[in-house]
Amino acid sequence: MTADLLLQQINNHRLGLSRAVTYINTISKFSHFTIHVQREIIHDNRIIYH
C-alpha cells in the first residue's frame, strides 16, 4: 500500500465520518423540533378543551 493510497483512504474515511456526523446532527435537530411541535400542539389542545 503506497502512502498516497493510504492518505486517500484516510481522507475518504474522514469524509464519511463528517457526513455521518452531519446526518446525525440533522436527525437530532429534526426530532427535537418534532418534539417541540408536539408539545405546542398538546398545549394548544389543553387550552381548547379546558
Backbone as XML, in Angstrom:
<?xml version="1.0"?>
<chain id="A" units="angstrom">
  <residue number="1" name="MET">
    <atom name="N" x="0.848" y="-1.199" z="0.000"/>
    <atom name="CA" x="0.000" y="0.000" z="0.000"/>
    <atom name="C" x="0.883" y="1.249" z="0.000"/>
  </residue>
  <residue number="2" name="THR">
    <atom name="N" x="0.693" y="2.106" z="-0.988"/>
    <atom name="CA" x="1.501" y="3.325" z="-1.077"/>
    <atom name="C" x="0.981" y="4.381" z="-0.102"/>
  </residue>
  <residue number="3" name="ALA">
    <atom name="N" x="1.829" y="5.345" z="0.198"/>
    <atom name="CA" x="1.453" y="6.419" z="1.119"/>
    <atom name="C" x="0.285" y="7.234" z="0.563"/>
  </residue>
  <residue number="4" name="ASP">
    <atom name="N" x="0.295" y="7.451" z="-0.758"/>
    <atom name="CA" x="-0.783" y="8.212" z="-1.401"/>
    <atom name="C" x="-2.128" y="7.521" z="-1.230"/>
  </residue>
  <residue number="5" name="LEU">
    <atom name="N" x="-2.116" y="6.208" z="-1.444"/>
    <atom name="CA" x="-3.349" y="5.433" z="-1.331"/>
    <atom name="C" x="-3.852" y="5.454" z="0.114"/>
  </residue>
  <residue number="6" name="LEU">
    <atom name="N" x="-2.911" y="5.357" z="1.048"/>
    <atom name="CA" x="-3.249" y="5.386" z="2.472"/>
    <atom name="C" x="-3.885" y="6.725" z="2.840"/>
  </residue>
  <residue number="7" name="LEU">
    <atom name="N" x="-3.287" y="7.820" z="2.365"/>
    <atom name="CA" x="-3.830" y="9.160" z="2.606"/>
    <atom name="C" x="-5.223" y="9.300" z="2.019"/>
  </residue>
  <residue number="8" name="GLN">
    <atom name="N" x="-5.399" y="8.754" z="0.814"/>
    <atom name="CA" x="-6.695" y="8.831" z="0.145"/>
    <atom name="C" x="-7.754" y="8.097" z="0.967"/>
  </residue>
  <residue number="9" name="GLN">
    <atom name="N" x="-7.376" y="6.926" z="1.492"/>
    <atom name="CA" x="-8.320" y="6.149" z="2.296"/>
    <atom name="C" x="-8.675" y="6.871" z="3.591"/>
  </residue>
  <residue number="10" name="ILE">
    <atom name="N" x="-7.673" y="7.498" z="4.215"/>
    <atom name="CA" x="-7.913" y="8.270" z="5.444"/>
    <atom name="C" x="-8.854" y="9.435" z="5.157"/>
  </residue>
  <residue number="11" name="ASN">
    <atom name="N" x="-8.626" y="10.128" z="4.037"/>
    <atom name="CA" x="-9.491" y="11.245" z="3.658"/>
    <atom name="C" x="-10.911" y="10.787" z="3.372"/>
  </residue>
  <residue number="12" name="ASN">
    <atom name="N" x="-11.055" y="9.661" z="2.682"/>
    <atom name="CA" x="-12.378" y="9.101" z="2.411"/>
    <atom name="C" x="-13.091" y="8.765" z="3.714"/>
  </residue>
  <residue number="13" name="HIS">
    <atom name="N" x="-12.338" y="8.192" z="4.651"/>
    <atom name="CA" x="-12.899" y="7.819" z="5.947"/>
    <atom name="C" x="-13.355" y="9.068" z="6.700"/>
  </residue>
  <residue number="14" name="ARG">
    <atom name="N" x="-12.530" y="10.111" z="6.654"/>
    <atom name="CA" x="-12.881" y="11.381" z="7.309"/>
    <atom name="C" x="-14.138" y="11.979" z="6.709"/>
  </residue>
  <residue number="15" name="LEU">
    <atom name="N" x="-14.222" y="11.933" z="5.382"/>
    <atom name="CA" x="-15.385" y="12.467" z="4.682"/>
    <atom name="C" x="-16.627" y="11.689" z="5.103"/>
  </residue>
  <residue number="16" name="GLY">
    <atom name="N" x="-16.503" y="10.365" z="5.169"/>
    <atom name="CA" x="-17.605" y="9.512" z="5.608"/>
    <atom name="C" x="-18.024" y="9.852" z="7.024"/>
  </residue>
  <residue number="17" name="LEU">
    <atom name="N" x="-17.050" y="10.057" z="7.898"/>
    <atom name="CA" x="-17.337" y="10.397" z="9.291"/>
    <atom name="C" x="-18.056" y="11.732" z="9.402"/>
  </residue>
  <residue number="18" name="SER">
    <atom name="N" x="-17.558" y="12.741" z="8.689"/>
    <atom name="CA" x="-18.186" y="14.063" z="8.777"/>
    <atom name="C" x="-19.598" y="14.030" z="8.215"/>
  </residue>
  <residue number="19" name="ARG">
    <atom name="N" x="-19.801" y="13.218" z="7.163"/>
    <atom name="CA" x="-21.148" y="13.057" z="6.613"/>
    <atom name="C" x="-22.058" y="12.403" z="7.635"/>
  </residue>
  <residue number="20" name="ALA">
    <atom name="N" x="-21.552" y="11.380" z="8.304"/>
    <atom name="CA" x="-22.330" y="10.675" z="9.323"/>
    <atom name="C" x="-22.695" y="11.617" z="10.464"/>
  </residue>
  <residue number="21" name="VAL">
    <atom name="N" x="-21.733" y="12.418" z="10.903"/>
    <atom name="CA" x="-21.967" y="13.381" z="11.986"/>
    <atom name="C" x="-23.020" y="14.409" z="11.578"/>
  </residue>
  <residue number="22" name="THR">
    <atom name="N" x="-22.903" y="14.921" z="10.354"/>
    <atom name="CA" x="-23.880" y="15.886" z="9.839"/>
    <atom name="C" x="-25.267" y="15.270" z="9.816"/>
  </residue>
  <residue number="23" name="TYR">
    <atom name="N" x="-25.337" y="14.021" z="9.349"/>
    <atom name="CA" x="-26.602" y="13.294" z="9.249"/>
    <atom name="C" x="-27.235" y="13.119" z="10.630"/>
  </residue>
  <residue number="24" name="ILE">
    <atom name="N" x="-26.414" y="12.703" z="11.598"/>
    <atom name="CA" x="-26.895" y="12.500" z="12.973"/>
    <atom name="C" x="-27.375" y="13.821" z="13.568"/>
  </residue>
  <residue number="25" name="ASN">
    <atom name="N" x="-26.607" y="14.897" z="13.362"/>
    <atom name="CA" x="-26.999" y="16.218" z="13.859"/>
    <atom name="C" x="-28.321" y="16.665" z="13.262"/>
  </residue>
  <residue number="26" name="THR">
    <atom name="N" x="-28.485" y="16.431" z="11.958"/>
    <atom name="CA" x="-29.721" y="16.811" z="11.272"/>
    <atom name="C" x="-30.901" y="16.056" z="11.863"/>
  </residue>
  <residue number="27" name="ILE">
    <atom name="N" x="-30.725" y="14.747" z="12.067"/>
    <atom name="CA" x="-31.798" y="13.919" z="12.629"/>
    <atom name="C" x="-32.153" y="14.383" z="14.038"/>
  </residue>
  <residue number="28" name="SER">
    <atom name="N" x="-31.137" y="14.635" z="14.871"/>
    <atom name="CA" x="-31.416" y="15.032" z="16.254"/>
    <atom name="C" x="-32.080" y="16.408" z="16.307"/>
  </residue>
  <residue number="29" name="LYS">
    <atom name="N" x="-31.674" y="17.311" z="15.419"/>
    <atom name="CA" x="-32.321" y="18.624" z="15.353"/>
    <atom name="C" x="-33.773" y="18.470" z="14.934"/>
  </residue>
  <residue number="30" name="PHE">
    <atom name="N" x="-34.002" y="17.608" z="13.938"/>
    <atom name="CA" x="-35.350" y="17.409" z="13.429"/>
    <atom name="C" x="-36.233" y="16.774" z="14.497"/>
  </residue>
  <residue number="31" name="SER">
    <atom name="N" x="-35.716" y="15.757" z="15.206"/>
    <atom name="CA" x="-36.525" y="15.101" z="16.229"/>
    <atom name="C" x="-36.792" y="16.056" z="17.387"/>
  </residue>
  <residue number="32" name="HIS">
    <atom name="N" x="-35.832" y="16.911" z="17.712"/>
    <atom name="CA" x="-36.030" y="17.915" z="18.757"/>
    <atom name="C" x="-37.134" y="18.882" z="18.330"/>
  </residue>
  <residue number="33" name="PHE">
    <atom name="N" x="-37.105" y="19.277" z="17.069"/>
    <atom name="CA" x="-38.117" y="20.172" z="16.514"/>
    <atom name="C" x="-39.492" y="19.508" z="16.564"/>
  </residue>
  <residue number="34" name="THR">
    <atom name="N" x="-39.553" y="18.230" z="16.185"/>
    <atom name="CA" x="-40.818" y="17.482" z="16.189"/>
    <atom name="C" x="-41.388" y="17.408" z="17.600"/>
  </residue>
  <residue number="35" name="ILE">
    <atom name="N" x="-40.529" y="17.113" z="18.583"/>
    <atom name="CA" x="-40.964" y="17.046" z="19.984"/>
    <atom name="C" x="-41.517" y="18.406" z="20.413"/>
  </residue>
  <residue number="36" name="HIS">
    <atom name="N" x="-40.836" y="19.471" z="20.014"/>
    <atom name="CA" x="-41.270" y="20.828" z="20.358"/>
    <atom name="C" x="-42.649" y="21.111" z="19.774"/>
  </residue>
  <residue number="37" name="VAL">
    <atom name="N" x="-42.845" y="20.749" z="18.508"/>
    <atom name="CA" x="-44.131" y="20.965" z="17.838"/>
    <atom name="C" x="-45.227" y="20.152" z="18.527"/>
  </residue>
  <residue number="38" name="GLN">
    <atom name="N" x="-44.936" y="18.893" z="18.868"/>
    <atom name="CA" x="-45.912" y="18.047" z="19.557"/>
    <atom name="C" x="-46.313" y="18.673" z="20.891"/>
  </residue>
  <residue number="39" name="ARG">
    <atom name="N" x="-45.343" y="19.207" z="21.620"/>
    <atom name="CA" x="-45.634" y="19.866" z="22.900"/>
    <atom name="C" x="-46.537" y="21.068" z="22.692"/>
  </residue>
  <residue number="40" name="GLU">
    <atom name="N" x="-46.250" y="21.844" z="21.653"/>
    <atom name="CA" x="-47.074" y="23.020" z="21.338"/>
    <atom name="C" x="-48.506" y="22.598" z="21.026"/>
  </residue>
  <residue number="41" name="ILE">
    <atom name="N" x="-48.663" y="21.517" z="20.244"/>
    <atom name="CA" x="-49.995" y="21.021" z="19.875"/>
    <atom name="C" x="-50.738" y="20.562" z="21.130"/>
  </residue>
  <residue number="42" name="ILE">
    <atom name="N" x="-50.052" y="19.823" z="21.996"/>
    <atom name="CA" x="-50.663" y="19.352" z="23.247"/>
    <atom name="C" x="-51.093" y="20.556" z="24.084"/>
  </residue>
  <residue number="43" name="HIS">
    <atom name="N" x="-50.237" y="21.558" z="24.159"/>
    <atom name="CA" x="-50.527" y="22.771" z="24.923"/>
    <atom name="C" x="-51.769" y="23.467" z="24.358"/>
  </residue>
  <residue number="44" name="ASP">
    <atom name="N" x="-51.835" y="23.595" z="23.031"/>
    <atom name="CA" x="-52.992" y="24.215" z="22.374"/>
    <atom name="C" x="-54.262" y="23.423" z="22.647"/>
  </residue>
  <residue number="45" name="ASN">
    <atom name="N" x="-54.164" y="22.098" z="22.589"/>
    <atom name="CA" x="-55.328" y="21.247" z="22.840"/>
    <atom name="C" x="-55.850" y="21.422" z="24.262"/>
  </residue>
  <residue number="46" name="ARG">
    <atom name="N" x="-54.954" y="21.571" z="25.212"/>
    <atom name="CA" x="-55.356" y="21.785" z="26.605"/>
    <atom name="C" x="-56.152" y="23.076" z="26.724"/>
  </residue>
  <residue number="47" name="ILE">
    <atom name="N" x="-55.682" y="24.103" z="26.034"/>
    <atom name="CA" x="-56.366" y="25.401" z="26.064"/>
    <atom name="C" x="-57.764" y="25.263" z="25.463"/>
  </residue>
  <residue number="48" name="ILE">
    <atom name="N" x="-57.867" y="24.514" z="24.358"/>
    <atom name="CA" x="-59.158" y="24.339" z="23.679"/>
    <atom name="C" x="-60.129" y="23.538" z="24.552"/>
  </residue>
  <residue number="49" name="TYR">
    <atom name="N" x="-59.636" y="22.451" z="25.167"/>
    <atom name="CA" x="-60.537" y="21.554" z="25.895"/>
    <atom name="C" x="-60.934" y="22.073" z="27.278"/>
  </residue>
  <residue number="50" name="HIS">
    <atom name="N" x="-60.077" y="22.893" z="27.898"/>
    <atom name="CA" x="-60.386" y="23.322" z="29.270"/>
    <atom name="C" x="-61.008" y="24.714" z="29.312"/>
  </residue>
</chain>
